[in-house]
Amino acid sequence: MSAHRISYLLEYGDLPDDGLELDHVCHNRICVNPNHLEAVTHAENMRRASGYRLSQTTCKHGHDYTEENTHYRYDKKRNRWWRSCRKCERKYKRSSEWWYEYYKKLFKDETGLLVQYD
């Protein structure tokens, strides 16, 4: 059981009913203050989370979300838009980790196995 759930249980005596989950009103997922936890539906929790993310003006590395530094892309699998920092994307794509994943996808055959070219 998570620490924030234990904190809520100790403060209020029982956990939320089925269909409800705990929302961190302070938007800090590691917070265990029971006054910062509220039992809400999953839909409400997601609505609050997306509103909070859109209100952020900087990425997690401190770069501003300006028009020229913000990249928007649509994810068909999850049916939602993603916003990312162009500076962070450039830094990541310059790393060897990104190139490894890119070439791994590029050089797979029909069976999904990596093709070795000599």
VMD Tcl script that builds the backbone (N, CA, C; Angstrom):
set m [mol new atoms 354]
animate dup $m
set s [atomselect $m all]
$s set {name element resname resid chain x y z} {
  {N N MET 1 A 0.850 -1.180 0.000}
  {CA C MET 1 A 0.000 0.000 0.000}
  {C C MET 1 A 0.894 1.242 0.000}
  {N N SER 2 A 0.530 2.236 -0.762}
  {CA C SER 2 A 1.311 3.466 -0.883}
  {C C SER 2 A 1.239 4.310 0.383}
  {N N ALA 3 A 2.274 5.102 0.595}
  {CA C ALA 3 A 2.354 5.948 1.794}
  {C C ALA 3 A 1.211 6.964 1.847}
  {N N HIS 4 A 0.839 7.524 0.692}
  {CA C HIS 4 A -0.242 8.522 0.715}
  {C C HIS 4 A -1.589 7.865 1.037}
  {N N ARG 5 A -1.763 6.613 0.633}
  {CA C ARG 5 A -3.010 5.901 0.972}
  {C C ARG 5 A -3.064 5.592 2.465}
  {N N ILE 6 A -1.926 5.225 3.048}
  {CA C ILE 6 A -1.866 4.967 4.485}
  {C C ILE 6 A -2.150 6.248 5.263}
  {N N SER 7 A -1.593 7.361 4.801}
  {CA C SER 7 A -1.825 8.652 5.444}
  {C C SER 7 A -3.321 8.999 5.428}
  {N N TYR 8 A -3.965 8.793 4.274}
  {CA C TYR 8 A -5.402 9.069 4.149}
  {C C TYR 8 A -6.204 8.149 5.076}
  {N N LEU 9 A -5.802 6.885 5.121}
  {CA C LEU 9 A -6.484 5.903 5.959}
  {C C LEU 9 A -6.386 6.269 7.445}
  {N N LEU 10 A -5.213 6.689 7.894}
  {CA C LEU 10 A -5.027 7.071 9.291}
  {C C LEU 10 A -5.821 8.330 9.653}
  {N N GLU 11 A -5.927 9.263 8.719}
  {CA C GLU 11 A -6.624 10.524 8.986}
  {C C GLU 11 A -8.146 10.364 8.947}
  {N N TYR 12 A -8.655 9.661 7.928}
  {CA C TYR 12 A -10.103 9.610 7.708}
  {C C TYR 12 A -10.743 8.272 8.063}
  {N N GLY 13 A -9.949 7.270 8.414}
  {CA C GLY 13 A -10.503 6.004 8.872}
  {C C GLY 13 A -10.754 4.965 7.806}
  {N N ASP 14 A -10.999 5.353 6.579}
  {CA C ASP 14 A -11.185 4.382 5.512}
  {C C ASP 14 A -10.762 4.980 4.173}
  {N N LEU 15 A -10.503 4.092 3.215}
  {CA C LEU 15 A -10.099 4.524 1.882}
  {C C LEU 15 A -11.336 4.829 1.043}
  {N N PRO 16 A -11.169 5.562 -0.057}
  {CA C PRO 16 A -12.325 5.881 -0.905}
  {C C PRO 16 A -13.022 4.624 -1.424}
  {N N ASP 17 A -14.316 4.750 -1.692}
  {CA C ASP 17 A -15.106 3.641 -2.223}
  {C C ASP 17 A -14.629 3.277 -3.625}
  {N N ASP 18 A -15.200 2.158 -4.129}
  {CA C ASP 18 A -14.889 1.743 -5.496}
  {C C ASP 18 A -15.254 2.849 -6.476}
  {N N GLY 19 A -14.420 3.011 -7.494}
  {CA C GLY 19 A -14.672 4.038 -8.494}
  {C C GLY 19 A -14.046 5.376 -8.154}
  {N N LEU 20 A -13.531 5.515 -6.946}
  {CA C LEU 20 A -12.870 6.762 -6.554}
  {C C LEU 20 A -11.383 6.505 -6.321}
  {N N GLU 21 A -10.590 7.514 -6.558}
  {CA C GLU 21 A -9.153 7.434 -6.311}
  {C C GLU 21 A -8.698 8.707 -5.636}
  {N N LEU 22 A -7.522 8.656 -5.044}
  {CA C LEU 22 A -7.000 9.823 -4.336}
  {C C LEU 22 A -6.304 10.769 -5.305}
  {N N ASP 23 A -6.677 12.020 -5.232}
  {CA C ASP 23 A -6.075 13.063 -6.060}
  {C C ASP 23 A -5.177 13.917 -5.173}
  {N N HIS 24 A -3.961 14.133 -5.617}
  {CA C HIS 24 A -3.048 15.030 -4.908}
  {C C HIS 24 A -3.379 16.460 -5.344}
  {N N VAL 25 A -4.096 17.176 -4.524}
  {CA C VAL 25 A -4.534 18.535 -4.850}
  {C C VAL 25 A -3.331 19.459 -5.028}
  {N N CYS 26 A -2.238 19.151 -4.333}
  {CA C CYS 26 A -1.017 19.962 -4.415}
  {C C CYS 26 A -0.183 19.615 -5.652}
  {N N HIS 27 A -0.582 18.582 -6.438}
  {CA C HIS 27 A 0.115 18.125 -7.644}
  {C C HIS 27 A 1.508 17.592 -7.356}
  {N N ASN 28 A 1.763 17.191 -6.118}
  {CA C ASN 28 A 3.035 16.599 -5.742}
  {C C ASN 28 A 2.771 15.138 -5.410}
  {N N ARG 29 A 3.152 14.228 -6.308}
  {CA C ARG 29 A 2.784 12.821 -6.165}
  {C C ARG 29 A 3.401 12.143 -4.949}
  {N N ILE 30 A 4.453 12.689 -4.387}
  {CA C ILE 30 A 5.053 12.063 -3.208}
  {C C ILE 30 A 4.541 12.663 -1.901}
  {N N CYS 31 A 3.636 13.612 -1.979}
  {CA C CYS 31 A 3.074 14.241 -0.788}
  {C C CYS 31 A 2.201 13.238 -0.025}
  {N N VAL 32 A 2.349 13.210 1.297}
  {CA C VAL 32 A 1.548 12.309 2.131}
  {C C VAL 32 A 0.654 13.076 3.105}
  {N N ASN 33 A 0.554 14.384 2.938}
  {CA C ASN 33 A -0.311 15.194 3.794}
  {C C ASN 33 A -1.769 14.853 3.462}
  {N N PRO 34 A -2.536 14.309 4.410}
  {CA C PRO 34 A -3.918 13.924 4.104}
  {C C PRO 34 A -4.806 15.114 3.741}
  {N N ASN 35 A -4.422 16.331 4.148}
  {CA C ASN 35 A -5.199 17.517 3.767}
  {C C ASN 35 A -5.017 17.863 2.293}
  {N N HIS 36 A -3.986 17.292 1.645}
  {CA C HIS 36 A -3.738 17.535 0.229}
  {C C HIS 36 A -4.310 16.429 -0.642}
  {N N LEU 37 A -5.012 15.467 -0.040}
  {CA C LEU 37 A -5.580 14.341 -0.766}
  {C C LEU 37 A -7.093 14.449 -0.795}
  {N N GLU 38 A -7.663 14.171 -1.958}
  {CA C GLU 38 A -9.122 14.239 -2.101}
  {C C GLU 38 A -9.594 13.052 -2.918}
  {N N ALA 39 A -10.676 12.407 -2.485}
  {CA C ALA 39 A -11.238 11.268 -3.213}
  {C C ALA 39 A -12.090 11.785 -4.369}
  {N N VAL 40 A -11.696 11.443 -5.589}
  {CA C VAL 40 A -12.404 11.883 -6.792}
  {C C VAL 40 A -12.487 10.720 -7.778}
  {N N THR 41 A -13.311 10.873 -8.808}
  {CA C THR 41 A -13.385 9.868 -9.866}
  {C C THR 41 A -12.111 9.951 -10.710}
  {N N HIS 42 A -11.862 8.895 -11.480}
  {CA C HIS 42 A -10.683 8.884 -12.344}
  {C C HIS 42 A -10.757 10.013 -13.384}
  {N N ALA 43 A -11.946 10.232 -13.934}
  {CA C ALA 43 A -12.121 11.285 -14.942}
  {C C ALA 43 A -11.779 12.659 -14.367}
  {N N GLU 44 A -12.239 12.921 -13.165}
  {CA C GLU 44 A -11.946 14.208 -12.521}
  {C C GLU 44 A -10.453 14.336 -12.239}
  {N N ASN 45 A -9.834 13.258 -11.800}
  {CA C ASN 45 A -8.403 13.272 -11.517}
  {C C ASN 45 A -7.610 13.587 -12.791}
  {N N MET 46 A -7.985 12.984 -13.913}
  {CA C MET 46 A -7.296 13.241 -15.183}
  {C C MET 46 A -7.556 14.669 -15.670}
  {N N ARG 47 A -8.773 15.161 -15.476}
  {CA C ARG 47 A -9.080 16.530 -15.889}
  {C C ARG 47 A -8.218 17.513 -15.124}
  {N N ARG 48 A -8.102 17.315 -13.825}
  {CA C ARG 48 A -7.282 18.204 -13.008}
  {C C ARG 48 A -5.809 18.113 -13.395}
  {N N ALA 49 A -5.330 16.924 -13.666}
  {CA C ALA 49 A -3.915 16.736 -14.008}
  {C C ALA 49 A -3.578 17.412 -15.326}
  {N N SER 50 A -4.427 17.243 -16.344}
  {CA C SER 50 A -4.126 17.851 -17.638}
  {C C SER 50 A -4.205 19.372 -17.555}
  {N N GLY 51 A -5.127 19.892 -16.762}
  {CA C GLY 51 A -5.203 21.342 -16.584}
  {C C GLY 51 A -3.965 21.894 -15.911}
  {N N TYR 52 A -3.442 21.140 -14.958}
  {CA C TYR 52 A -2.222 21.565 -14.269}
  {C C TYR 52 A -1.034 21.547 -15.224}
  {N N ARG 53 A -0.922 20.478 -16.030}
  {CA C ARG 53 A 0.197 20.398 -16.969}
  {C C ARG 53 A 0.156 21.529 -17.982}
  {N N LEU 54 A -1.028 21.874 -18.455}
  {CA C LEU 54 A -1.129 22.943 -19.448}
  {C C LEU 54 A -0.838 24.308 -18.846}
  {N N SER 55 A -1.015 24.439 -17.544}
  {CA C SER 55 A -0.740 25.727 -16.908}
  {C C SER 55 A 0.751 25.915 -16.629}
  {N N GLN 56 A 1.544 24.860 -16.775}
  {CA C GLN 56 A 2.984 24.985 -16.557}
  {C C GLN 56 A 3.595 25.825 -17.675}
  {N N THR 57 A 4.519 26.699 -17.320}
  {CA C THR 57 A 5.143 27.580 -18.316}
  {C C THR 57 A 6.560 27.162 -18.646}
  {N N THR 58 A 7.112 26.190 -17.905}
  {CA C THR 58 A 8.460 25.698 -18.194}
  {C C THR 58 A 8.463 24.179 -18.164}
  {N N CYS 59 A 9.428 23.577 -18.858}
  {CA C CYS 59 A 9.591 22.123 -18.802}
  {C C CYS 59 A 10.292 21.764 -17.499}
  {N N LYS 60 A 10.501 20.472 -17.265}
  {CA C LYS 60 A 11.101 20.059 -15.996}
  {C C LYS 60 A 12.563 20.470 -15.872}
  {N N HIS 61 A 13.190 20.889 -16.987}
  {CA C HIS 61 A 14.575 21.355 -16.943}
  {C C HIS 61 A 14.671 22.883 -16.926}
  {N N GLY 62 A 13.524 23.565 -16.872}
  {CA C GLY 62 A 13.515 25.013 -16.719}
  {C C GLY 62 A 13.438 25.820 -18.002}
  {N N HIS 63 A 13.304 25.150 -19.160}
  {CA C HIS 63 A 13.174 25.884 -20.425}
  {C C HIS 63 A 11.744 26.398 -20.571}
  {N N ASP 64 A 11.594 27.634 -21.021}
  {CA C ASP 64 A 10.266 28.227 -21.194}
  {C C ASP 64 A 9.513 27.564 -22.342}
  {N N TYR 65 A 8.212 27.392 -22.160}
  {CA C TYR 65 A 7.344 26.919 -23.248}
  {C C TYR 65 A 6.918 28.127 -24.072}
  {N N THR 66 A 7.785 28.560 -24.956}
  {CA C THR 66 A 7.450 29.646 -25.875}
  {C C THR 66 A 7.009 29.032 -27.200}
  {N N GLU 67 A 6.500 29.865 -28.098}
  {CA C GLU 67 A 6.023 29.365 -29.383}
  {C C GLU 67 A 7.137 28.690 -30.177}
  {N N GLU 68 A 8.335 29.273 -30.145}
  {CA C GLU 68 A 9.430 28.687 -30.919}
  {C C GLU 68 A 10.106 27.510 -30.215}
  {N N ASN 69 A 9.895 27.334 -28.910}
  {CA C ASN 69 A 10.536 26.246 -28.174}
  {C C ASN 69 A 9.569 25.119 -27.810}
  {N N THR 70 A 8.332 25.161 -28.284}
  {CA C THR 70 A 7.344 24.141 -27.919}
  {C C THR 70 A 6.975 23.319 -29.143}
  {N N HIS 71 A 7.019 22.007 -28.976}
  {CA C HIS 71 A 6.659 21.087 -30.048}
  {C C HIS 71 A 5.395 20.340 -29.630}
  {N N TYR 72 A 4.380 20.347 -30.496}
  {CA C TYR 72 A 3.139 19.626 -30.248}
  {C C TYR 72 A 3.067 18.446 -31.201}
  {N N ARG 73 A 2.666 17.287 -30.670}
  {CA C ARG 73 A 2.471 16.130 -31.525}
  {C C ARG 73 A 1.250 15.356 -31.043}
  {N N TYR 74 A 0.594 14.710 -31.987}
  {CA C TYR 74 A -0.612 13.947 -31.673}
  {C C TYR 74 A -0.265 12.471 -31.574}
  {N N ASP 75 A -0.679 11.833 -30.497}
  {CA C ASP 75 A -0.451 10.417 -30.281}
  {C C ASP 75 A -1.744 9.668 -30.592}
  {N N LYS 76 A -1.769 8.953 -31.721}
  {CA C LYS 76 A -2.986 8.247 -32.135}
  {C C LYS 76 A -3.337 7.126 -31.167}
  {N N LYS 77 A -2.330 6.466 -30.626}
  {CA C LYS 77 A -2.573 5.335 -29.728}
  {C C LYS 77 A -3.309 5.776 -28.465}
  {N N ARG 78 A -2.914 6.910 -27.900}
  {CA C ARG 78 A -3.534 7.398 -26.668}
  {C C ARG 78 A -4.609 8.455 -26.926}
  {N N ASN 79 A -4.769 8.865 -28.186}
  {CA C ASN 79 A -5.779 9.839 -28.588}
  {C C ASN 79 A -5.649 11.141 -27.803}
  {N N ARG 80 A -4.429 11.697 -27.803}
  {CA C ARG 80 A -4.213 12.965 -27.107}
  {C C ARG 80 A -3.030 13.697 -27.698}
  {N N TRP 81 A -2.970 14.974 -27.403}
  {CA C TRP 81 A -1.858 15.820 -27.834}
  {C C TRP 81 A -0.796 15.851 -26.754}
  {N N TRP 82 A 0.461 15.895 -27.160}
  {CA C TRP 82 A 1.596 15.996 -26.248}
  {C C TRP 82 A 2.344 17.279 -26.534}
  {N N ARG 83 A 2.814 17.913 -25.499}
  {CA C ARG 83 A 3.613 19.130 -25.626}
  {C C ARG 83 A 4.994 18.818 -25.073}
  {N N SER 84 A 6.014 19.204 -25.814}
  {CA C SER 84 A 7.373 18.952 -25.335}
  {C C SER 84 A 8.275 20.138 -25.651}
  {N N CYS 85 A 9.373 20.182 -24.943}
  {CA C CYS 85 A 10.358 21.255 -25.080}
  {C C CYS 85 A 11.329 20.892 -26.214}
  {N N ARG 86 A 11.482 21.764 -27.197}
  {CA C ARG 86 A 12.373 21.493 -28.323}
  {C C ARG 86 A 13.835 21.384 -27.886}
  {N N LYS 87 A 14.253 22.207 -26.925}
  {CA C LYS 87 A 15.641 22.147 -26.459}
  {C C LYS 87 A 15.942 20.789 -25.840}
  {N N CYS 88 A 15.018 20.279 -25.030}
  {CA C CYS 88 A 15.210 18.972 -24.409}
  {C C CYS 88 A 15.174 17.859 -25.460}
  {N N GLU 89 A 14.295 17.986 -26.470}
  {CA C GLU 89 A 14.241 16.996 -27.540}
  {C C GLU 89 A 15.552 16.956 -28.306}
  {N N ARG 90 A 16.110 18.132 -28.629}
  {CA C ARG 90 A 17.387 18.175 -29.352}
  {C C ARG 90 A 18.495 17.512 -28.546}
  {N N LYS 91 A 18.512 17.798 -27.248}
  {CA C LYS 91 A 19.547 17.213 -26.390}
  {C C LYS 91 A 19.398 15.696 -26.337}
  {N N TYR 92 A 18.170 15.224 -26.231}
  {CA C TYR 92 A 17.934 13.782 -26.168}
  {C C TYR 92 A 18.310 13.112 -27.491}
  {N N LYS 93 A 17.946 13.733 -28.612}
  {CA C LYS 93 A 18.232 13.127 -29.907}
  {C C LYS 93 A 19.723 13.120 -30.231}
  {N N ARG 94 A 20.484 13.977 -29.585}
  {CA C ARG 94 A 21.933 13.963 -29.777}
  {C C ARG 94 A 22.599 12.862 -28.953}
  {N N SER 95 A 21.856 12.305 -28.005}
  {CA C SER 95 A 22.426 11.260 -27.151}
  {C C SER 95 A 22.448 9.927 -27.904}
  {N N SER 96 A 23.325 9.057 -27.500}
  {CA C SER 96 A 23.455 7.752 -28.153}
  {C C SER 96 A 22.231 6.875 -27.908}
  {N N GLU 97 A 21.526 7.084 -26.799}
  {CA C GLU 97 A 20.356 6.277 -26.477}
  {C C GLU 97 A 19.275 6.425 -27.550}
  {N N TRP 98 A 19.036 7.656 -27.995}
  {CA C TRP 98 A 18.011 7.880 -29.010}
  {C C TRP 98 A 18.404 7.220 -30.318}
  {N N TRP 99 A 19.653 7.354 -30.735}
  {CA C TRP 99 A 20.111 6.761 -31.989}
  {C C TRP 99 A 20.025 5.246 -31.941}
  {N N TYR 100 A 20.338 4.664 -30.804}
  {CA C TYR 100 A 20.238 3.207 -30.666}
  {C C TYR 100 A 18.800 2.759 -30.887}
  {N N GLU 101 A 17.835 3.426 -30.252}
  {CA C GLU 101 A 16.422 3.067 -30.416}
  {C C GLU 101 A 15.963 3.301 -31.852}
  {N N TYR 102 A 16.420 4.370 -32.482}
  {CA C TYR 102 A 16.045 4.698 -33.859}
  {C C TYR 102 A 16.520 3.615 -34.815}
  {N N TYR 103 A 17.787 3.233 -34.715}
  {CA C TYR 103 A 18.329 2.225 -35.607}
  {C C TYR 103 A 17.774 0.840 -35.305}
  {N N LYS 104 A 17.422 0.596 -34.053}
  {CA C LYS 104 A 16.816 -0.678 -33.703}
  {C C LYS 104 A 15.481 -0.841 -34.434}
  {N N LYS 105 A 14.708 0.242 -34.526}
  {CA C LYS 105 A 13.438 0.196 -35.250}
  {C C LYS 105 A 13.669 0.128 -36.761}
  {N N LEU 106 A 14.693 0.819 -37.229}
  {CA C LEU 106 A 14.958 0.935 -38.656}
  {C C LEU 106 A 15.409 -0.380 -39.272}
  {N N PHE 107 A 16.197 -1.155 -38.550}
  {CA C PHE 107 A 16.800 -2.354 -39.119}
  {C C PHE 107 A 16.179 -3.651 -38.608}
  {N N LYS 108 A 14.882 -3.657 -38.401}
  {CA C LYS 108 A 14.184 -4.891 -38.061}
  {C C LYS 108 A 13.597 -5.490 -39.328}
  {N N ASP 109 A 13.639 -6.808 -39.431}
  {CA C ASP 109 A 13.026 -7.464 -40.583}
  {C C ASP 109 A 11.552 -7.770 -40.295}
  {N N GLU 110 A 10.912 -8.534 -41.173}
  {CA C GLU 110 A 9.481 -8.808 -41.038}
  {C C GLU 110 A 9.153 -9.562 -39.752}
  {N N THR 111 A 10.082 -10.372 -39.268}
  {CA C THR 111 A 9.831 -11.165 -38.062}
  {C C THR 111 A 10.031 -10.372 -36.785}
  {N N GLY 112 A 10.559 -9.143 -36.908}
  {CA C GLY 112 A 10.793 -8.316 -35.736}
  {C C GLY 112 A 12.184 -8.475 -35.170}
  {N N LEU 113 A 13.031 -9.267 -35.821}
  {CA C LEU 113 A 14.401 -9.457 -35.348}
  {C C LEU 113 A 15.321 -8.423 -35.959}
  {N N LEU 114 A 16.355 -8.045 -35.236}
  {CA C LEU 114 A 17.328 -7.108 -35.767}
  {C C LEU 114 A 18.134 -7.745 -36.871}
  {N N VAL 115 A 18.351 -7.003 -37.941}
  {CA C VAL 115 A 19.127 -7.494 -39.068}
  {C C VAL 115 A 20.567 -7.053 -38.893}
  {N N GLN 116 A 21.498 -7.976 -39.023}
  {CA C GLN 116 A 22.921 -7.661 -38.896}
  {C C GLN 116 A 23.485 -7.429 -40.295}
  {N N TYR 117 A 24.024 -6.242 -40.543}
  {CA C TYR 117 A 24.675 -5.934 -41.811}
  {C C TYR 117 A 26.169 -5.887 -41.585}
  {N N ASP 118 A 26.909 -6.620 -42.394}
  {CA C ASP 118 A 28.373 -6.623 -42.266}
  {C C ASP 118 A 29.025 -5.820 -43.364}
}
mol reanalyze $m
mol bondsrecalc $m
mol representation Tube
mol addrep $m
